[in-house]
C-alpha cells in the first residue's frame, strides 16, 4: 500500500514510490580521494598577497595539479545573450593524473578556469551535465540569464575525471566512478579557491555552485557533502536520484516497445499522438490557474483533474494519429505512474501529466535516450559489478534486461567497487542539515515536462525536506516548478530566468526569492505559434502556483503566486471541538473523501462496503488495476468499480461465496478492520492474545482487530467489548484512517 504524506499547507498530494531517496556516504579510502577542503584564505601570513599576472599563472603550484596554459582572452571573444563577455584570464590544467590498474587508461580531472579582469570577489563552480567527459567553456551560464562570468565571477569547469573518449567505459574504473559521482568537486574546490587567491591576491568573498541535469545532481550532492565551502547552490532539473532514474528509463523502453510498430520506439507514441494527449491535458487543466493560455500552472491540481482513461479519445479501429489505442493508453498510464519491479515495488518516481510532452526533447528522453544514453550509464557506471554491454548491441541489452536485477545492482557493491551507485551518485543527506547550519542557500528549478528526471520526484523530496524542518524549509531552500519545460530548458514554456542573480541577492543581501520572473526564448522551436515572443510568467516558490489576476495575459506582472486553497468544511463538520472534526477535515483536505452532493460528509451515517474500499483506494494513491472486479454485482461502470477491482486484486477482499460483493451493504467494525489490515500488510504481531473478550483467538477478524488495538487505532466499548459485527459510521472510519496516516508518516 503506497502511502501519501499529507502536507498541511497544501490539500493536493503527490504519490511517490517506496524507494530509497539517498544513502549514507562511505569514507574516502581509495587512492585519489579528495583532499580536505580548504578555504580561500588570502595570503599565507593573513594579509592580502600581491596579484599575479595572467601569464604567470602557469607557475601556480598546488598538490597533484598541472597547469597547461594561462592566457588572456580579449573582451568580446565570448558572447552570452548577445552581449560580449569582458576580458578574462583562461587557465587550463588537470589534477590527480594516474594510470588505471583496471583498464590501463590514463585518467585525470581536467579543468579550465576563467578569471575576469574586473572581478566581483565571487567564485562559481560550473557543474556540467550528461556523463561529463568534456571541459565545457566556463562561462557560468544558467537558465538563459546573465552568466557568472559576465557578472564578474571567477568560474571553473571540469570533465569530472575522464575524457569524452573514455565514455562510458570509465565506469569500469572505481576511482573514475567516484570522481564522476562527487570526488572531482571535492578535489577541485580547494585548488580553485587557491588559484583565485593567486590571481587576485585574496580569496573569494562568496562561493557559488550551479548546474543542470547531472550538473544539478552535482550541485545537490555538493550542497550535502561540501556545504561549508559554498554559500549558494543553484540546481536545474537535478537528477539527484540518477541511478534510479536511469534504471527507470530502461524499464520505460521495455514498456514503449510493447506498443511500438517498428524498432524505433518513437512509433510507440508518435508526435501526432502526443499532440492528442497534450490537447486532452489542456482541456482538463489549462483553466485551473484562471487563464486558458496553453500552460498548466497548477500541476498538482492537474494530476487530480486529468485521466488518460477518461479524457483521451480511444481508437475504435486502427491508429490514425487522432486517438490512442487501449494498449497505448495502458502503457502511457503505466509509464507516468512510475517504474516498478516485477512485484510492483517502486523503482523511481511517477511523472506529472503536462502538455509540454509534445516537445521533441520529451520524445528524445523517452524514446531515444534509453538506448543511446541510459543503457551505458547503467551498463558501465551504475551497476555493480558492471554489465559492460557490447556498445554495438545496446538495444538488445536494454530490451532483454532483467529490471529487478538491474535495480538491485545500483544498490550493490562488489570486489573493487566499494561504493554503490546510490552511494557515490546521490546526496548522502537529503535533509541538508549541514547546509542549514552553515547558513547556506539553495535554489532548485525543475520543468514539468522533463522526460528523464521527474519534477514529482523533486517535489516529493521538497515536501519531505519541509517536514524534516518543522514544515518550512524556505528560509534556506526554495523550489520552483516550470510548467511546460522540457529537460533543463525548452518545451512550450517560459524557460529563461535570471536565477543566478536571484541566488546572489538571497545570499548576499538577504532578499529571499519568493518568485522569479521567467520569459520565453524566441528561438525556441517548441513555442506555439499563437504565443507572444514577449510572454513572461512568474516562477513561484513551491507550493504556490501562478494564478492570473488581471492585466496583460502575456506579462508576469499580471499573475499572483498563490497557494492552492483548501476546501470549505463539510456542512456537517464545522465544530472543531468535536472528536471527529480533525479526522474528517483530514479526509476532506487530502481528497480521501469528496463528501456528498449536498456538501456534507455524512458524519454519523453508517458506511457501506463500497464506500469503505473507495476510501482505502483513494488513500493508497494506486493507479487502476488492469483486471476488473469479478463480482457479479459490481459491473464495469459501477460507482466503486475501480476501488473494488483494486481491492480484489490486492486480496483485500474476496467477496461472498455466491460471487457477490454487496457494495451497498453496511460494513461492520470487524470487516473494516480486516480491510485496512490486509491493505496495510503489517508484519505479524508477536503474540495474539485476545484484546477484547468478544474477539477470541481464531475468530474471523482477530488478527486485524488485535493489530489495530496494539497500534492504538481503535478502542472498545465501556464494557471492554469491540463488537465486531456492529456497523461502523463514517466519522469512526475517518478517525481510524487519520490515526493510521499519522502512524505511517511519523
C-alpha positions, 0 to 999 in steps of 0.5 A: 500500500503506497502511502501519501504524506499529507502536507498541511499547507497544501490539500493536493498530494503527490504519490511517490514510490517506496524507494530509497531517496539517498544513502549514507556516504562511505569514507574516502579510502581509495587512492585519489580521494579528495583532499580536505577542503580548504578555504580561500584564505588570502595570503599565507601570513593573513594579509592580502598577497600581491596579484599575479599576472595572467601569464604567470599563472602557469607557475601556480603550484598546488598538490597533484595539479598541472597547469597547461596554459594561462592566457588572456582572452580579449573582451568580446571573444565570448558572447552570452545573450548577445552581449560580449563577455569582458576580458578574462584570464583562461587557465587550463590544467588537470589534477590527480593524473594516474594510470588505471590498474583496471583498464590501463587508461590514463585518467585525470580531472581536467579543468579550465578556469576563467578569471575576469579582469574586473572581478566581483570577489565571487567564485562559481563552480560550473557543474556540467551535465550528461556523463561529463567527459568534456571541459565545457567553456566556463562561462557560468551560464544558467537558465538563459540569464546573465552568466557568472562570468559576465557578472564578474565571477571567477568560474571553473569547469571540469570533465569530472575525471575522464575524457569524452573518449573514455565514455562510458567505459570509465565506469569500469574504473572505481576511482573514475566512478567516484570522481564522476559521482562527487570526488572531482568537486571535492578535489577541485574546490580547494585548488580553485579557491587557491588559484583565485587567491593567486590571481587576485591576491585574496580569496573569494568573498562568496562561493557559488555552485550551479548546474543542470541535469547531472550538473544539478545532481552535482550541485545537490550532492555538493550542497550535502557533502561540501556545504561549508565551502559554498554559500549558494547552490543553484540546481536545474532539473537535478537528477539527484536520484540518477541511478534510479532514474536511469534504471527507470528509463530502461524499464520505460523502453521495455514498456514503449516497445510493447506498443511500438510498430517498428524498432524505433520506439518513437512509433510507440507514441508518435508526435501526432499522438502526443499532440492528442494527449497534450490537447486532452491535458489542456482541456482538463487543466489549462483553466485551473490557474484562471487563464486558458493560455496553453500552460498548466500552472497548477500541476498538482491540481492537474494530476487530480483533474486529468485521466488518460482513461477518461479524457483521451479519445480511444481508437475504435479501429486502427491508429490514425494519429487522432486517438490512442489505442487501449494498449497505448493508453495502458502503457502511457498510464503505466509509464507516468505512474512510475517504474516498478519491479516485477512485484510492483515495488517502486523503482523511481518516481511517477511523472506529472501529466503536462502538455509540454510532452509534445516537445521533441526533447520529451520524445528524445528522453523517452524514446531515444535516450534509453538506448543511446544514453541510459543503457551505458550509464547503467551498463558501465557506471551504475551497476555493480559489478558492471554489465559492460554491454557490447556498445554495438548491441545496446538495444538488445541489452536494454530490451532483454534486461532483467529490471529487478536485477538491474535495480538491485545492482545500483544498490550493490557493491562488489570486489573493487567497487566499494561504493554503490551507485546510490552511494557515490551518485546521490546526496548522502543527506537529503535533509541538508542539515549541514547546509542549514547550519552553515547558513547556506542557500539553495535554489532548485528549478525543475520543468514539468515536462522533463522526460528523464528526471521527474519534477514529482520526484523533486517535489516529493523530496521538497515536501519531505525536506519541509517536514524534516524542518518543522514544515518550512524549509524556505528560509534556506531552500526554495523550489520552483516548478516550470510548467511546460519545460522540457529537460533543463530548458525548452518545451512550450514554456517560459524557460529563461530566468535570471536565477543566478542573480536571484541566488546572489541577492538571497545570499548576499543581501538577504532578499529571499526569492519568493518568485522569479520572473521567467520569459520565453526564448524566441528561438525556441522551436517548441513555442506555439505559434499563437504565443507572444515572443514577449510572454513572461510568467512568474516562477513561484516558490513551491507550493504556490502556483501562478494564478492570473489576476488581471492585466496583460495575459502575456506579462508576469506582472499580471499573475499572483503566486498563490497557494492552492486553497483548501476546501470549505468544511463539510456542512456537517463538520464545522465544530472543531471541538468535536472528536471527529472534526480533525479526522474528517477535515483530514479526509476532506483536505487530502481528497480521501473523501469528496463528501456528498452532493449536498456538501456534507460528509455524512458524519454519523451515517453508517458506511457501506462496503463500497464506500469503505474500499473507495476510501482505502483506494483513494488513500493508497494513491494506486493507479487502476488495476488492469483486471476488473472486479469479478463480482457479479454485482459490481459491473464495469461502470459501477460507482466503486468499480475501480476501488473494488477491482483494486481491492480484489486484486490486492486480496483485500477482499474476496467477496461472498461465496455466491460471487457477490460483493454487496457494495451497498451493504453496511460494513461492520467494525470487524470487516473494516478492520480486516480491510485496512489490515490486509491493505496495510500488510503489517508484519505479524504481531508477536503474540495474539492474545485476545484484546477484547473478550468478544474477539477470541483467538481464531475468530474471523477478524482477530488478527486485524482487530488485535493489530489495530488495538496494539497500534492504538487505532481503535478502542472498545466499548465501556464494557471492554467489548469491540463488537465486531459485527456492529456497523461502523459510521463514517466519522469512526472510519475517518478517525481510524484512517487519520490515526493510521496516516499519522502512524505511517508518516511519523 
